[in-house]
Amino acid sequence: MCEKGVDIYKLKDFAGHNNIKTTEIYLHLSKESLVQNIEWADALIGKALSSTEMVHELAY
């Protein structure tokens, strides 16, 4: 459900947990989801680094 966009706090309530930490113990993302998140972060970091490099080039 989390991979489909359901908020972890809604999952906590759905599971009947009193504490979000309990929900986190049982929350496991699929390998595909983890890979997608890493690819997204890499792209975001790459974009930020290239923007920073452009600013430095224009400054000099």
N, C-alpha and C positions, 0 to 999 in steps of 0.2 A: 504494500500500500504506500509506503514511503517513496518508493521509486516512481510511483504514479502521481506523486505530488501531495499526498496527504501529510499535513503538518504533524510533527512528532508529538505535540501536545494533544492533538486529537487522537492519535494512536494510543497515548497514555490513557486517556479517558475510555477509549474503546476497549482496551485490554483490562481496565479496572485497576490500574496501578495507582498507588497513592503518591509515588515519587517518580519523577522523570528519570532518575538514575536507574530504576528498575527497568524501564522501557528501553533505555540505552543498552542494557546488558543483552536484551533479546533482539536488538535491531542489527541486522546484518544486510549489507548491500551486496548485490550480485557483482561478480567479477566484471561484467560488462559495464555496469554502472560506475564502478571504481575507475575503470579505464577511461570512460567518457569524461569523468570529472577531472582526471589527470590531464587528458588532452585539452580540455577547456582551459584549465589553469595554465598549461604550457603556452597555449595560444595567447592568453591574456598577458602573461609575463613577457612573451616575445614582442607583442604589440607595444607594451609599456617601455621595454628596453629600446626598441627601434625609435619610438617617439623621443625618448631621452637622448639618444645618440644624435637625432636630427637637431634638437635644441642646442646640444654642445657644438655641433658642426656650424650652425648658424651664428653662434656666439663668437666663434674664432675666425 
